[in-house]
Amino acid sequence: PGLKCMRTCLRRGARTCAAFHRSSAPSRCAPARTVMSGAPVDPEKEARKLEKKQKKEEEKAAKEAKKAAAAAAKSAPKAQAVVPSLTLLNFDDSPYGNLFIQSQMKTGREWTDVSDLKPSMKDEKVWIRARVHKSRAQGNKLCFLELRGSLSTTVQAVVFGKEIAGFANLLGRESVVDVFGAVSVPEAEIKSCTQSGVELQVERLYCISGAEPLPLQVEDAGRSEAELEADPSLVRVNQEVRLDNRILDLRTRANQGIFRIQSNVCRLFREYMLQNSFTEIHSPKLIATASEGGANVFKLGYFDTVAYMAQSPQLYKQMALQGDMERVFEVGPVFRAENSNTHRHLTEFTGLDMEMVFYEHYHEVLDMIDGMFNHIFTGLVRDCQAEIEAVRQQFPFRDLQWKHPCKRFTFVEAVNLLKKDGPGVVRERIAALQKDAETNPKSAHAIKVMEAHIESIQSKNVEEDLSTEDERVLGEVVHRAIGEDYYIIDKFPRAVRPFYTMPDPDNKTWSNSYDVFIRGEEIVSGAQRIHDPELLLENAKDLGVDLGPVQGYVDSFKYGAMPHAGCGVGMERVVMLFLQLNNIRKTSMFPRDPKRLTP
């Protein structure tokens, strides 16, 4: 309106718009433009200038509005095409969509595992259920999915078509999908996948369960130390993060291998026991007194009294034998209230326990234990090659070296061997650290600890128990001496064994007890048990153990008792040491230690 008014005023001969309206009421016209007195004014020229200025302002406002609209569009959620929601009753209606499995029916589909896909299956059409390991869109009509199956085997799936490829591109990592497609053989191997000689041409794709954003990437959790050192930009997932997100961590290829190997350790243990006429038993885990003696026991309220979590099934194995079971074994939880935050201790672990009667000498039982481990090791090497290699890919290790029968040392022989060759082993370790000791405080501290350990070894009394570091150094000494990682130490000092351990017949300083070692770490503790009630009470009194709450255990030997012996095996330690892993938490699915009760 201001521009129109100005033009009208100027045409009527006024020198300014304000001059024309001077005597009028305040107008809605544009602000007056001052003109020098006496200067001629070209009305059309003035109007064009004002029109040009207003046009610029309008263009500027339009640009700002366009910019604001673009920003709003960018921040707004992207509109997505409606994805079909399907069930088993109608999933044939669409080649893609979200498929909710609620057991409405059986379709009769035949399934193929990713690990079974081979080039010989070219042109065959298969159904696959797998996880989305990775996805990559190429344009709006093509998407590549990397699908992960059992033991983290992977295959590439090619999804073509605007709608189905768009749907594939929306799938988050770790989503569970059903895929139907034809097996094809690519011209070049797909090196990023374990099934590198094949790929799937997808015809149908259904999301069974979508995954939310992940707290850690399975790919990052599955990297080896060598990969991380070669590329410092890669994400390192530490142990606490892994255990806090254990469900995702378990999906790595190495963990899939570890826990399949663990399963086979239990299977092979049971197999050997049953082959040798053992009976499986199940003993109580709530007991009235500490089964191993000492203070390392969990105490809890039990109605109007107290109870303890069993430190082992020891007492009940022995009682079962006196019930004429003769040979028994058990696979079950063991609880130890040890405030030990080490690489090899847990407060709850799985025990593989066995007990048997013998005729003349407890070495009859020791022979059985040796045969059992030979059966387990041989079975793992025979049956678990894929799992072993899956672990080795992330955690490289040297294969276990063993012989059957294995090497046996008396405790005195083991200590003397440690004193003879142990200091040399430790000195070699010190020499390896001295290169960076001046710049690395941790190396300097480790050297001091090792130097103190050398003094400890040299002054060691043969009646003194072996420390953890003593055992590890001895393991290296034995490996160098005989090329074996598995051995037995017999005749431990009586003072360091439980109250039910039979004393040595010739010298009560020693006992008829033994430990089994792998790579310098104990995996078995066992002994001949006292089967005479008077000797049992005497031994318990010497060690300060009150047997009143387990009088039934003592009484079981009053009515005729068979000589017997046995052992308890830490299952997680067997797996850890067979695979030469550095921490027992890697071989416990949901580990319990003094600082962890979850998940």
C-alpha positions in Angstrom: 0.0 0.0 0.0 2.9 2.4 0.7 4.3 2.0 -2.9 0.9 2.6 -4.4 0.3 5.7 -2.3 3.6 7.2 -3.2 3.0 6.9 -6.9 -0.4 8.6 -6.6 1.1 11.4 -4.5 3.9 12.1 -6.9 1.7 12.1 -10.0 -0.4 14.8 -8.3 2.6 17.1 -8.2 3.7 16.8 -4.5 7.4 16.9 -4.0 7.0 14.2 -1.3 4.3 11.9 -0.1 4.5 13.6 3.3 3.9 17.0 1.7 0.7 15.9 0.1 -0.7 14.6 3.4 0.7 17.3 5.6 -2.7 18.5 6.7 -4.2 15.1 6.9 -4.5 12.6 9.7 -1.7 10.1 10.1 -1.6 7.9 7.0 -0.7 4.3 6.3 1.6 5.5 3.5 5.3 4.5 3.3 7.7 6.7 5.3 8.5 10.0 3.6 11.7 10.3 1.6 13.5 13.6 2.1 14.3 15.6 -1.0 16.7 18.5 -1.2 14.9 21.8 -1.7 14.9 22.9 -5.3 16.0 19.6 -6.7 13.9 18.2 -9.5 12.2 14.8 -8.8 11.5 12.1 -11.3 8.4 10.3 -9.9 8.9 7.1 -12.0 12.5 6.8 -11.0 11.7 7.1 -7.4 9.0 4.5 -7.7 11.4 2.0 -9.5 14.0 2.4 -6.7 11.4 1.7 -4.0 10.0 -1.3 -6.0 13.6 -2.7 -6.4 14.3 -2.4 -2.7 11.1 -4.1 -1.7 11.7 -7.0 -4.2 15.1 -7.6 -2.7 13.6 -7.8 0.8 11.0 -10.3 -0.5 13.7 -12.5 -2.1 15.7 -12.5 1.1 12.7 -13.5 3.1 11.9 -16.3 0.7 15.5 -17.7 0.9 15.3 -17.6 4.7 12.0 -19.4 4.7 13.4 -22.1 2.3 16.4 -22.6 4.5 14.2 -23.0 7.6 12.0 -25.5 5.8 15.1 -27.5 4.8 16.4 -27.6 8.4 13.0 -28.7 9.7 12.8 -31.5 7.1 16.3 -32.6 8.0 15.6 -32.8 11.8 12.2 -34.4 11.3 11.9 -38.3 11.4 12.1 -39.8 7.9 8.8 -41.0 6.6 9.0 -44.7 6.0 6.9 -46.9 3.8 4.4 -49.0 5.8 5.9 -52.4 6.5 3.5 -55.3 6.3 2.8 -57.0 9.7 2.5 -60.7 9.1 1.9 -64.0 10.9 2.4 -67.6 9.8 -1.2 -67.6 8.5 -0.6 -64.9 5.9 3.1 -64.3 5.3 2.8 -65.7 1.8 0.8 -62.5 0.9 4.0 -60.4 0.9 7.6 -61.1 0.0 8.8 -59.1 2.9 7.6 -57.7 6.3 7.6 -58.2 10.0 6.7 -61.8 10.8 5.5 -62.5 14.4 5.9 -66.1 15.4 3.1 -67.1 17.9 2.9 -70.8 17.0 -0.3 -70.3 14.9 0.6 -73.2 12.7 3.3 -75.4 11.2 4.3 -74.5 7.7 6.4 -77.5 6.8 9.3 -75.4 5.7 12.7 -77.1 5.6 15.5 -75.1 7.1 19.2 -74.9 6.3 21.9 -73.7 8.6 24.3 -71.0 7.3 27.2 -73.4 8.0 25.7 -76.0 5.6 25.7 -73.8 2.6 28.1 -75.0 -0.1 28.8 -74.4 -3.8 27.5 -77.8 -4.6 24.0 -76.4 -3.7 24.0 -74.0 -6.6 20.5 -73.0 -7.7 18.9 -74.8 -4.7 16.3 -72.7 -2.9 16.6 -72.7 0.9 15.1 -71.2 4.0 17.6 -69.6 6.4 17.1 -68.2 9.9 19.9 -66.0 11.0 21.0 -62.7 12.5 21.8 -59.6 10.5 25.5 -59.2 11.1 26.0 -56.3 8.7 24.1 -54.5 5.9 25.1 -52.3 3.1 22.7 -50.4 0.7 23.8 -49.7 -2.9 21.3 -47.3 -4.5 17.6 -47.6 -3.7 17.1 -51.0 -5.3 20.0 -53.1 -4.0 21.1 -54.1 -0.5 23.7 -56.6 0.7 23.1 -58.4 4.0 25.7 -60.4 5.9 23.8 -63.1 7.7 25.3 -64.9 10.8 24.4 -68.5 11.8 25.6 -71.0 14.3 29.2 -70.7 15.5 29.2 -67.3 13.8 29.3 -68.7 10.3 28.3 -65.9 7.8 27.0 -65.7 4.2 26.2 -62.8 2.0 22.6 -62.3 0.9 21.7 -60.1 -2.1 18.4 -58.3 -1.9 17.2 -56.7 -5.2 14.0 -54.6 -5.7 13.0 -51.2 -4.5 10.6 -52.2 -1.8 12.3 -55.3 -0.5 15.7 -53.7 -0.6 14.4 -50.7 1.2 13.0 -53.0 3.9 16.4 -54.8 4.1 18.1 -51.5 4.6 15.9 -50.7 7.6 17.0 -53.9 9.5 19.3 -53.2 12.4 22.3 -55.2 13.2 21.5 -58.4 15.3 17.9 -58.5 14.0 16.6 -62.0 13.5 15.4 -62.7 10.0 14.0 -65.5 7.9 15.3 -65.5 4.4 14.2 -67.6 1.4 16.4 -67.5 -1.7 18.5 -69.3 -4.3 22.0 -70.4 -3.6 24.4 -68.9 -6.2 28.2 -69.1 -6.7 29.9 -65.7 -7.1 32.6 -65.2 -9.6 35.0 -64.1 -6.9 35.1 -65.4 -3.3 33.4 -63.2 -0.7 36.3 -62.9 1.7 34.3 -61.1 4.4 32.2 -64.2 5.0 33.1 -67.7 6.3 30.9 -69.2 3.5 33.0 -67.4 0.9 32.1 -69.7 -2.0 28.3 -69.0 -2.0 25.8 -66.2 -1.7 22.0 -66.1 -1.5 19.8 -64.4 -4.0 16.9 -63.3 -1.8 13.3 -63.8 -2.9 11.6 -63.4 0.5 12.8 -61.6 3.6 11.0 -61.4 7.0 12.1 -59.8 10.2 11.3 -62.1 13.1 12.6 -59.8 15.8 14.2 -56.4 15.3 17.1 -55.2 17.4 17.4 -51.9 19.2 20.6 -49.9 19.1 23.4 -52.0 20.5 25.5 -51.1 23.6 28.4 -52.8 21.9 29.1 -54.2 18.4 29.5 -58.0 18.3 32.1 -57.4 15.6 34.2 -55.3 18.0 33.8 -57.9 20.8 35.2 -60.5 18.4 38.5 -58.9 17.5 41.8 -60.5 18.3 44.6 -58.7 20.2 46.7 -58.8 17.0 43.9 -56.9 15.1 43.6 -54.3 17.8 47.4 -53.7 18.0 47.6 -53.4 14.2 44.9 -50.8 14.0 44.7 -48.5 17.2 41.5 -46.9 15.8 39.5 -50.1 16.3 37.2 -50.2 19.4 38.6 -52.3 22.3 35.8 -53.9 24.4 37.1 -54.5 27.9 36.1 -57.4 30.2 33.7 -55.5 32.4 31.8 -54.1 29.4 31.6 -57.6 28.0 30.3 -59.1 31.2 27.8 -56.3 31.7 26.5 -57.0 28.2 27.1 -60.8 28.3 24.2 -61.7 25.9 25.9 -59.8 23.1 29.4 -60.9 24.1 28.3 -64.6 23.9 27.5 -64.1 20.2 31.1 -63.8 19.2 32.6 -66.7 17.3 35.2 -67.4 20.1 32.5 -67.5 22.8 30.4 -69.8 20.7 33.4 -72.1 20.5 34.3 -71.9 24.2 30.8 -72.9 25.5 30.4 -75.7 23.0 33.8 -77.0 24.2 32.6 -76.6 27.8 29.5 -78.7 26.9 31.7 -81.4 25.4 33.9 -81.5 28.5 30.8 -82.4 30.6 29.6 -84.9 28.0 33.0 -86.6 27.8 33.3 -86.7 31.6 29.9 -88.3 31.9 30.7 -90.7 29.0 33.8 -91.9 30.7 32.2 -92.3 34.1 29.3 -94.3 32.7 31.6 -96.5 30.6 33.4 -97.4 33.8 30.2 -98.3 35.8 29.8 -95.1 37.7 26.4 -93.9 38.9 25.4 -90.3 38.6 24.1 -88.7 41.9 22.7 -85.4 42.9 23.7 -84.2 46.4 22.1 -81.3 48.4 23.7 -77.8 48.2 22.2 -76.6 51.5 24.1 -78.2 54.3 24.5 -77.9 58.1 28.3 -77.4 58.3 31.2 -76.4 56.1 31.9 -79.5 53.9 35.6 -78.6 53.5 36.2 -77.0 56.9 37.5 -73.4 57.2 35.8 -70.1 56.8 35.4 -70.0 53.0 31.7 -70.8 53.1 28.5 -68.9 52.4 26.2 -68.7 55.4 22.5 -68.0 55.2 19.4 -68.0 57.3 17.5 -71.3 57.3 14.2 -70.9 59.1 15.1 -70.6 62.8 18.7 -71.7 62.3 21.6 -71.3 59.8 22.7 -73.3 56.7 25.7 -73.2 54.4 26.1 -73.5 50.7 28.0 -76.6 49.9 31.7 -76.2 49.1 31.6 -79.5 47.4 29.5 -82.7 47.3 32.4 -84.4 49.1 30.6 -85.7 52.2 27.6 -87.0 50.2 29.8 -88.8 47.6 31.4 -90.7 50.5 28.1 -91.5 52.1 26.7 -92.8 48.8 29.7 -95.2 48.6 28.9 -96.5 52.1 25.4 -97.1 50.8 27.0 -99.6 48.4 26.9 -97.4 45.3 30.7 -98.3 44.8 31.3 -95.7 42.1 29.5 -92.3 41.9 29.9 -89.0 40.1 28.2 -85.7 40.0 28.1 -82.5 37.8 26.8 -79.6 39.9 27.5 -76.1 41.3 30.1 -75.5 44.0 30.2 -72.4 46.2 33.4 -70.9 47.7 33.3 -67.7 49.8 36.8 -66.7 48.9 37.4 -63.0 48.5 39.9 -63.7 45.6 39.8 -61.4 42.7 42.2 -63.4 40.6 42.3 -64.7 37.0 41.4 -68.2 38.2 38.9 -67.9 41.1 35.1 -67.8 41.1 32.7 -67.8 44.0 30.5 -70.3 42.1 31.7 -72.8 39.6 30.7 -76.2 38.2 32.3 -79.2 39.8 32.9 -82.5 38.1 33.2 -84.8 41.0 33.9 -88.6 41.2 34.4 -91.0 44.1 35.0 -94.8 44.0 36.0 -97.7 46.3 39.3 -99.4 45.7 40.9 -102.7 46.7 44.5 -102.1 47.9 45.9 -98.7 46.9 44.4 -95.3 46.2 46.5 -95.2 43.0 43.8 -97.4 41.5 41.6 -94.3 41.7 44.5 -92.1 40.4 44.7 -94.3 37.4 41.0 -93.8 36.8 41.4 -90.0 37.0 44.3 -90.1 34.6 42.3 -92.2 32.1 39.3 -89.8 32.5 41.4 -86.8 31.4 42.9 -88.6 28.5 39.4 -89.4 27.4 38.3 -85.8 27.7 41.4 -84.4 25.9 41.3 -87.0 23.1 37.5 -86.4 22.6 37.9 -82.6 22.4 40.6 -82.9 19.8 38.6 -85.4 17.8 35.1 -83.8 18.1 35.7 -80.0 18.5 38.1 -78.9 15.8 35.8 -76.2 14.4 35.2 -74.9 17.9 38.9 -75.0 18.8 39.8 -73.0 15.7 37.0 -70.5 16.4 38.6 -69.8 19.7 42.1 -69.8 18.3 41.2 -67.1 15.8 40.5 -64.6 18.5 42.7 -66.0 21.3 45.8 -67.7 19.7 47.1 -70.6 21.9 49.5 -73.5 21.9 47.9 -76.9 21.7 47.9 -78.9 24.9 50.7 -81.5 25.1 49.9 -84.6 27.1 50.6 -88.3 27.3 48.8 -91.2 28.8 49.7 -92.3 31.4 50.9 -88.9 32.5 54.0 -87.9 34.4 53.6 -88.2 38.2 55.8 -86.4 40.8 55.7 -86.7 44.6 55.3 -83.4 46.3 58.9 -83.5 47.5 60.1 -84.2 43.9 58.1 -81.3 42.6 59.4 -78.9 45.1 63.0 -79.9 44.5 62.5 -79.6 40.7 61.1 -76.1 41.3 64.1 -75.1 43.5 66.5 -76.5 40.9 65.2 -75.0 37.6 62.6 -72.5 38.7 64.9 -69.5 39.4 66.3 -69.8 35.9 62.8 -69.6 34.4 62.0 -66.5 36.5 65.3 -64.8 35.5 64.5 -65.2 31.8 61.2 -63.4 32.5 63.0 -60.6 34.3 65.4 -60.3 31.3 62.5 -59.9 28.9 61.1 -57.0 31.1 64.3 -55.2 31.7 64.3 -53.6 28.2 61.5 -51.2 29.1 61.8 -51.2 32.9 63.4 -47.7 32.9 60.4 -46.2 31.2 57.6 -48.5 32.4 56.8 -48.4 36.1 54.7 -51.6 35.8 57.7 -53.5 34.4 60.0 -52.2 37.1 57.5 -53.3 39.8 57.1 -56.8 38.2 60.8 -57.3 38.2 60.9 -56.6 42.0 58.1 -59.1 42.5 59.9 -61.7 40.4 63.2 -61.1 42.2 61.5 -61.7 45.6 59.9 -64.9 44.1 63.3 -66.2 43.2 64.4 -65.8 46.9 61.2 -67.5 48.0 61.8 -70.5 45.7 65.4 -70.9 46.8 64.4 -70.9 50.5 61.3 -73.1 50.1 60.7 -75.8 52.7 59.5 -79.1 51.2 56.6 -79.2 53.7 55.4 -75.8 52.6 52.4 -75.6 50.1 53.0 -74.4 46.6 51.8 -70.8 45.8 50.0 -69.9 42.6 53.2 -68.5 41.2 55.2 -71.5 42.3 52.7 -73.7 40.4 53.0 -71.6 37.2 56.8 -71.6 37.2 56.8 -75.4 37.9 54.5 -75.8 34.9 57.0 -74.1 32.7 59.8 -76.2 34.2 57.9 -79.4 33.5 57.1 -78.4 30.0 60.7 -77.7 29.2 61.9 -80.9 30.9 59.5 -83.4 29.3 57.5 -81.5 26.7 54.2 -82.0 28.5 51.6 -79.7 30.0 49.5 -82.2 32.0 50.9 -84.0 35.1 50.0 -85.1 38.6 51.6 -84.3 42.0 51.1 -86.9 44.7 51.7 -87.0 48.5 50.9 -83.4 49.6 51.6 -82.3 53.2 48.8 -83.4 55.5 48.5 -79.9 57.1 47.3 -78.3 53.9 44.6 -80.8 53.1 40.9 -81.2 54.3 40.1 -83.1 57.5 38.9 -86.2 55.8 42.2 -86.9 54.0 44.0 -90.1 54.8 47.5 -89.6 56.3 50.4 -91.3 54.7 51.0 -94.8 56.3 54.7 -94.2 56.8 54.9 -90.5 57.7 52.0 -88.5 59.1 53.6 -85.3 57.8 52.3 -86.4 54.4 49.0 -87.6 53.1 47.5 -89.8 50.5 46.4 -86.8 48.4 47.1 -85.5 44.9 46.5 -82.6 42.6 46.3 -82.6 38.8 47.8 -79.7 36.8 47.4 -78.3 33.3 50.0 -75.7 32.1 51.1 -75.1 35.7 47.6 -74.5 37.2 45.7 -76.9 39.5 42.4 -78.3 38.0 41.9 -81.3 40.4 42.2 -81.8 44.1 41.7 -85.3 45.5 42.7 -87.9 48.0 42.1 -91.2 49.7 39.4 -90.4 52.3 39.5 -91.6 55.9 37.0 -94.4 56.3 37.6 -95.1 60.0 35.3 -93.1 62.3 37.8 -92.8 65.2 40.6 -91.6 62.9 38.2 -89.2 61.2 37.3 -87.6 64.6 40.9 -87.4 65.6 41.9 -85.7 62.4 39.1 -83.3 62.5 40.0 -82.3 66.0 43.6 -81.7 65.0 42.4 -79.3 62.3 39.8 -77.6 64.5 36.7 -78.8 62.5 33.5 -79.4 64.4 31.8 -82.6 63.1 28.8 -82.4 65.3 26.5 -81.0 62.6 27.5 -83.8 60.2 27.3 -86.7 62.7 25.4 -88.6 60.0 28.5 -88.4 57.8 30.7 -89.8 60.7 28.1 -92.5 61.5 28.1 -93.7 57.8 31.6 -95.2 58.5 30.5 -97.1 61.7 28.6 -99.9 59.9 31.4 -101.3 57.7 33.1 -98.9 55.3 34.9 -99.5 52.0 38.3 -97.9 51.4 37.7 -95.1 48.8 39.1 -92.1 47.1 38.1 -89.5 44.6 38.5 -86.0 43.3 36.8 -82.7 42.4 37.4 -81.1 39.0 36.9 -77.4 38.3 35.2 -77.5 34.9 35.8 -73.9 34.0 39.5 -74.2 34.8 39.8 -77.3 32.6 38.3 -75.3 29.6 40.4 -72.2 30.4 43.7 -74.1 30.6 42.9 -76.5 27.7 42.4 -73.3 25.5 45.2 -71.4 27.3 42.9 -68.5 28.1 44.0 -65.8 30.5 40.9 -65.5 32.7 38.4 -68.0 34.0 35.6 -65.5 33.4 35.9 -66.3 29.8 34.8 -69.8 30.5 32.0 -69.1 32.9 28.8 -68.1 31.0 27.6 -65.8 33.8 30.6 -65.6 36.2 30.2 -65.0 39.9 33.1 -63.4 41.8 33.4 -61.2 44.9 32.4 -58.1 42.8 29.8 -59.6 40.4 26.4 -61.0 41.0 24.8 -59.9 37.7 23.7 -60.5 35.0 
